[in-house]
Each structure stands twice: as structure tokens, then as C-alpha cells.
Amino acid sequence: MALLTVSASHDGLRPPLGQPATSKQNAFLYISLSLIALGTGGIKPCVSSFGADQFDESDPKESAMKSSFFNWFFFAINMGVLLGITVMVYVQEERGWGWGFGVPAAMTVVSIAVIAAGFRVYRFQRPMGSPFTRFLQVLVAACRNHLKGAVRGGELYEVKGKESDIVGARKLRHTNQYRFLDKAAVIAEPNTTTATKPSRWRLCTVTQVEELKCFIRVLPIWATTISLSLSFAQMSTFFISQSSLMNRTLSTFTIPTGSVPVFGALVPLLLVPLYESLAVPLLRNLTGARRRETKNKRISSLQRMGVGLFIAIFAFLSAALVEKHRRDNSTSNSGPKPLSVFWLFPQFFLMGAAEVFTYVGQLEFFYDEATDGTRSLCSAMFLSEFGIGSWLSTALVKIVEGTTGGEERGWLRNRLDESRLDLFYWVLCGINGVSFVVYLVVAMRYKGKDGGRSGSVRDEAVLMKAEEEEGV
């Protein structure tokens, strides 16, 4: 952000008005943007996991607080988004790009100071090495032992004691899914586990095998929710294009086109407090009798994601109907009468509601279902959906353009009033509908790392305590 501020403020680092930038100016800009991408990639997958690590999962009260943390974490993100598309847009338009980048740069410095102030009270998790290396070790050991004739169902290797062979990670129970991978832990020669510590490339512990299984289990859930990221991409593209052709006047104030997404950012700020104060107690009463977790029962993360995917269908149904009405109104014989931009509020509201349910549900799901050594990886995998969704959005636009007649005669033309954006929205509505059905099938068949189907995995200590109380 500091380099961007300098680039926007220093005359030698920006081209004169109306002239192209030099290669050095472009290089400085690209380096600045690359550093932002690098920093964002490091922060995003870690900040939510680090925040959740501050709660002790073996304590029922703290475990319930962790679920609330994900809600308020998302609330804080959207508060930042709201300030960015309102206050910062105003600052940039009134004072220029230097101030527009300088204020966020200064706030970043303040944020670093705030984080540093809590170093003495944070709960830190011990580094556990690269999970990809451990995954590869399991695959190599399983294939090696398979070729040696290892039989599933044999004695499986696990170190003794409370701690696992992965430093800082808790032991995991053996599950019956993906049983081929169990061959990585099959003891073919008993002496290999008593004389010296076996090589992980030849023999893995049950915990290491289960770590890979946990990662594989979440992949179908991850894949079936990518469609929502594809839908989110429209909020910053076609939704904005629609608003640019609509009446954005509010009394004597004209809403800037770049600030129209405020409709979507306001929704989480309204729904998160309502969800915590009203929906959670209600859903707890409705679903609590059928769940055997702790006294602090909440809607599961899989259920939340399903609700979000379902809402997204109606978001694009609304978008298609509104766009059809806007287009018909702009091409009517009585002359163009721009609709109010507030006609877009339903689709922004529904997409914001879908984001509240799905995004927070994904945060909680990928954290809970990950093992101690793969939480940042699973968070990063979840966040990769946004990049994939943007890429798929571009690909879908190109496919629709190519199959419907191109930019001159197709659905998506250079002029929005001549386009059939409403038909494109119907396609997205259908994609979300299919994704929702597939997600239901995957979610109903999903089994967590404790063997359950709740989609909210319990800590081992909580599980064992519950079993002792029930006499298991």
C-alpha cells in the first residue's frame, strides 16, 4: 500500500494525463500490486484460523464462542468493505488517488501495531511442517506396501503415548473410508516398529493417514460450493453495469456507481447480529434434540452452506426479472425512463444473505474438519474458490458470447440495453440450482473425521467425554 501511495503521488511514477505509462512506471505499479497480492495471500488463510485457535475446543463454552467468532469475523470484513466502497470512494474522488491509497496504508500500520500488542496473550500452535510432504509420504507408502502385498485389515502402526508422530498434532481415530490409504500404515514386519523409528516414506502412522483422508473428504464439499463464488463475481461486474444505466439519485445526492455494492455489504451487517440474537436460539431449539454434541447446540456448518446455496438461486431469479423489466423500460416506445437503482436491492440483498450463510459456514466447516496440521491449508483452499469463481465467470461470459452470436448479436453485447443479460442470469440461476442439488447429495453422504454426519466436528476430548457420560 505504501508503494501504491508513492506511485499515485509522485509525478515521476505516474504518466501525465492522457499519455501512456512508461515501462518503468508500469513495472513499479506491478511490483506494488504483486506485493499486495502476496501479502493478502499470506493473511487471508491464516487470520481466521489463528483467531479460531484462540478458543479451546475441549471447553464447551469456548467451543460455542468459536462459532460466534466466525460470524463476527465476517461482520468485521464487511464493515471494512462498507468503509471501502463509501468513505474511501469519497476520499479518492475528492482528494485523489494518493489519499485513496494513503489512508488504507496508514490503517494497515495501525492494524499491525494492534496485532503486535497482543503477542503476550495469544495462543500459538506449534509449526508442524508441510502437509503436502506428509500427503505424498502416505501415497508413496501405500503404493509401496500395496506392491509388497500388504493386506487391508492388518495391524496398523501408531506411536505410543498421547502425542502423535506429527509434532504438535493430536492423534486421530482410524476410519473406514479410503481404505487403500490404510496400507501406508499396515505393519508388514513387526520388528520395523520396535528397533528404530521407521521412515515415513515406508510406514506412516494412523494419524498421518487420517490427516490425508480428512483433506480428501472436504474436496467434494469444496467443489460443489464453487458455483457460489461464480455468482459473487457478478456483483462486481454485471450488477455494476446495470446500476450505471439506472437512476442513482437519492434526494439531492447521486450515488457513485462504485458505491452501489453497498447494498450487498449492508446485508451482513444486519443479518449477523440478527442471526446471533434470534436465529441461533430458534435453530438450537429446532435441531438440538436431534444432535449429540454439547449443550451449546447450533445449526451445523453444512446446513448453513446449504441455505446459502439455496438463497443464491432466488438471487439470480430476481436479477433476471429485474433486468428484463429494466431493459423493456429502457426500450419502450414512450421513451427511456431509467429505473431507480433501488430495483437492484433484492438481488444484492439475496446475494448478501447467501454470502452470510455460505461464507461463515465454509469458514467454520473447513476449520473444524481440518486436522491440527492442515487448518491453514484448508482455509487457503476455501479462499481459492474466489479466484476460481472469477476465472469461471470470465470463461462463462466467453462461452455465452461465442454460442449466442458474439458481441454484436449475442446475449452479451457492448451495449447493455441491446443485450439479453436477463437470459445470462437465467443460466446462472440454473447453474446454482444444479449445484444445490449436487451439494445436497454430497452433504448427505458426508462423514466427518469423527465418523458423524453433522458437518461440525467435535474435539476428541469433547467426544470422549460425551461417550463416557452415555456409557459407551
N, C-alpha and C positions, 0 to 999 in steps of 0.2 A: 504494500500500500504506500510505503514511503517513496519507492521508486516511481510509482504511478503519479503520485503527487508532484514529484520533481518533473516528470515528463510533461504533465499538464500545465506546469507553472513556468518552466524555463523556456525562453524563446528559442534557444538553440536546439531544444529537444522536441520541438513540435513544428510542423510546417506552417508557413504563412497561410492565411485564409485564401482558399481557392487554389492552392498549389499542392502537388503530391509530396508525400513524405520521402525523405532520403533513406538510403539503406541503413545508415547508422541510427536514424530516428526510429525506423521500424524495428531494428534489432533491439534497441533499448526498451521499446514498448513490449516486444515479445518476451524479452527476459523478465520484465516486470510481471506480465500475465502468467508466465510459466512458474514464477516463484509463488504467486497466489494459488495456482493450481496445486503445486507441490505442498504448500502449507495446508490448504484445505483438505487434500487427500490424507495428510497426516493427522489432522484434528478430528475430522468427522467420524471415522470409525472408532476412535479411541475415547472421545469425550463422553459419549453415552455409556460405554462400558465402564469407564473409570468412575463415573457418577454412580452407576448401579453397584459397583464394587464396594461402595461405602456402606452398604446395608448388609447385615449379617443374615444370610438366608436360613440359618438354623434357628433364628429367633422369629417366631410367627409375627410379632408386631413389626419388626424391621422388614420382614418379607412383604407384608402388606404395604408398608411405606414405599418400598421399591417400586411397586406397581404405580403408585401415585407419582413417584419421581418421573417416570416416563411421560405421564400426562403433562406435568408441569414443565418438563424439559421441552416438550413440543410446544407448549404455550409460550415459553421464552423465545424459541426460534421464531415463531410467528409474530411476536412482539417486535423482534428485530426486523423482520420482513416488512411489517407495517411502517416502522420508522423509516426504512429504506425507501419505500415507494411513496412516501408522503413528505416527511421532513427533508430527506436527502435530495429528493427530486426538486423540491422548492429551493434548497440551498444551491444546487447545481445550476438551476435556471436563473436564479437571481444573482449569484456570486461567481459562477463559472466552475469549470472542471477542477481547478486547483483546490477550491474549498470542498467540492464534491468528493474528492479523494482524500483531502487532508483531514477532514473530520473523522471519517472511519479509521484512518491511520492512527489518529490520536486516541480514539476509543479502544483500538487494539492494544496500544501500550498500556492503557488503564486496565484492560482485561488481564494482561499478563501480570501486572502488579497484584491484582486481586487474587489470581490463582496462586501466585507465589506466596501470598500471605497465609495460605492455609497448609503449607507443606508440613508443618509440625503435627497437624491433626488428621491428615489423610490416612486412609488405609491403603497400603501399597501391596500389590500382588507381585510375587517373585517372577522374574523373566523365566520362561520355560523353553526357549529355543523356537526354531521354525517348525510349525505344524506340518508344512509341506514335506519336510525331510522325514518326519515320523510317518506321514501317509505313504510316502514312497517306500519306506522300510517295511511297512506292513504288506504292501503289494508284492515287493520282491520276496519277502519271507514266505508269503502264502504261495506264490508260484513255485518257489524253490522246494518247499515242503510237499506241494502237490506232485511235482515231478518225482520226488523221492518216495511217493506212495503213502503220504500221510492220510489218515482216515478221519473224517469228521466224527466227533463224539469221543475222541480220545482225551487223555488228561491234558488240561490247558495250563500254561505257565503263568504264574503271577508271583510277584515278590511277597515276602512275608512282612508283617507289620501293618500299621495304619496308612503310611505314606505309599504312594505308587512309585514306580520307577521313573516317572516324569517328575522332576524336582518341582515342588510347589503345587502339584496337582493331586486331587483326591482320587481314590480308587473308584472304578466304575464297575457295576454289575454286568455279568455276561448276559447277552440277549440272543435270541434265536434267529434274528434277521441276518441276511447276508452271510450265511454260514460258511461260504467258501473262504471268507477272510479269517475265520477261526483257525484255519490251517496254519496261519502265521504264528499261532500260539500253541499248536499241538506239540507236546513233548515226545519226540521220536526216540531220543536217547536220554534216559533218566540221569545219567552222570553229567550231562551238559549243564544242569541247573544247580549242581551241588559243588562241583570243583571250582569253576570260575564263572564270572558273570558272562552269559552268552552274548554274542554280537546281536544287535537289534536287526541286522540285515539277514540273520538266520533264524532268530527266535524272538518274538515280541511278547510282551505281557498282554493279559486280557484287557487291561485298561487302555493300552495303546491301540489295540484292535477296535475296542468300543469307541475310541475317540474318532477314528475314521468312519465307523458306522454312523455315529451321530451326525457327522458332516454330510454323509450321503443321504441320510433321512430328510434333511431340510431342503435338499435340492429341488424336489418336486413342488414343495410349497413356494420356494423362491421363484421357480419358473412360471407358476400359474398366477403370480401376482404382478408380473412384468407388464401386463396389459394396462394396469392402473397407471404406471409410470408413463406409458404411451399416451394415456388420456391426459395426465397432468401437463404434458408438453404442449397441449393445445391452449392452455391457459395463458401462456406467454407468447403465443403465435396467432392463431386464428381468432381467439377471443379478443385480442387487442386489435386485430384488423377490423373486426366487426365494430368495436367501440369507436374507431377513428371515423366511421361513416354515420355515427349516431349523434343525437343531440346530447352533449355533455354539460349543458348549462344547469347549474343549481342556484336559483335566485340570480344573483349578480356575479357568481363565481363560475368559471369554466374549469371543469375537472381535466387535468392534463391526461393525455392518452396513457402515459406511462404509469399513472396512478390508479387506473381503473382496476388492476388486480387487488386493490384494497378491499374490494368486496369479498374476495376469497380469503384474504388474510384476517379479516374481522371475524369470520366464522369460527375458527379455532379459539379465538379469544373469548367468544361467547359460549361455545359448546363445552370446552374443557371444564370450566367451573361448574356448569350445569351437570355435566357427566359425573363429576366427583361428588356433588352435593345431592343430586336427585337420582340419576340413572344407576349408580353403583349400589346404593341401598335397595332400590327396586329389583335390580337384576340379581342381587345377592339373595333376596327372599325367593325369587322365582327359580333360581338354579342351585341354590345352596343345599337343598335337601337331597340333590342327586350327586353331589360331589363330596369327595372324602379327602379334602386337602388340609385346611386349617380352619380355625374359627373365622378367619378373615377371608370369606369367600367372595370372589369377583367373577365377572364374565371372563372366559378364557380368551387368550390371545388369538386362537384360531377362530373363535366366534366373532371377535372384533373385526378381523380381516374379512371374514365373510360378509358382515354387514356393510363394510366399506365398498367391497366389490359390487354388492347388490345396489347400493345407492348410486354408484357410477353409471349404471345402466340408465337410470332415470335422469341423470345429469345430461347425458347426450340426447335423450329423448326430448328433454326440454330445449336443449340447444338447437336441435333440428327444427322444432316447431317455431321457435323464436326467429331463427334465421329465415325460414320460409315466409313468415309474416313480415320481417324487415325487408326482404327482397321484393315481395309483392307490393309493399307500400311504397318502396323507392321507385318502382317502375310503373306505378298506376297512371291512368290517363289524366287524372286530376292534378298531376304534378307531384314531384317528390316531396314527401313530408317525413323528414328524418324522425325515427322513433327515439324516445328517450333512452339513454344508456342504461337506465334502471330496468329495462326489459331483460338485460343480461344478468340481473341479480339472481334469478332462480338457478341458472346453470353454475354461476360462481358459488352460490350457497351450497348446492348439492355436491359440487366437487370439493369444496372445503370440508363438508361433513364427511365425505368419503375419505378424505385425507386424514381427518382426525381419527377415525376408526382404524383405518388400514395402517397408517404410518406408525401410530403408537402401538398397535397390535404387533406390527413387524419388529419394532424396537424390542418389545418385551419378549416376543417369541424367539428371535434369533439370539438374544442374550440368554434366556432360560434354557434353550435347547442345546446351546453350545457347551462344550466342556471347559474346564478351567483354562486349558491351553489354547482354545480356539475362539474365544469370545470376540477379540478384536477382528479376527479373520471373518467370522460370521457377520459382524456388524458391517465390515467393508463389503462383503458380498451383497448384503441387503442394499447398501447405498449405491452399489454398482447398477442397480435397477434404473436409477435416474438417468445415467449415461446411456444405458442400453435403450431405455424408453425414448430418449431424444433421437438416437440413431434410427430406431424403428419408425419413429414419426416421420423423419425425413424420407426413409425408404418407402413408407406407405404413401406419402404425398407423390413421390416419383412414380410409383406403380399406378396410382389412380390417374395421374396426369397421362401416363403412357397408354392406359387402357380405355380412356374415355375421350380421347381426341386431342391431347396436348394442351398447351397453354392458350391456344387460340379458340378451340372448340370444345374443350373438355369441361369437367366439373370445376376444376380449379384454374381459373383464368387470371390474367394480370389484373383485371378489374373485378372486384368482389361482387359488384351489382350484376355483372354478367355471368358470374359463376353459379354453380349449384353446390354451395358449401353445405346446404342442408342435407343433401344426399351423402356427402362425405361424413357428416355427423351420424347419419343412419348406419353407415358402415362401422363406425366406432362403437355405436350402440350395440350392433351385432357382435363385434369382437368382445366387448365387455360381457355380453350375455353368455357367449360360448365359454369364455374364461371363467365366469362364475360357476357354470355347471361343472366344468372340469375341476375347478378348485373344490367344489363340494365333494366330488368323488375322492380326490386326493386327501382332503382333510378328514373325511370319514374313515379312511383306511390308515390314517397316520397313527403311528405309535411312538410315544416319546421315549427318552432314554431310560425311563423307569418302567417301560412296558405298557404305560397307560395311553389313553386316547384324549386326555383333556386338553392337550396343547399348552399346558402350563406345568412345567416340570418342577418337581419338588427337590429340595436339597436332600441328600442322603440321610442326614441326621433327622430331619423332619419326618421323612418316610419311615425310618426305623422306629422312631418314637410313636408314630401313629399305629404301626403294626404291633408294637408291644402293648399299646393300650387296648387294641382289639383282640389280643390273644393269638396273633398269627405266629 
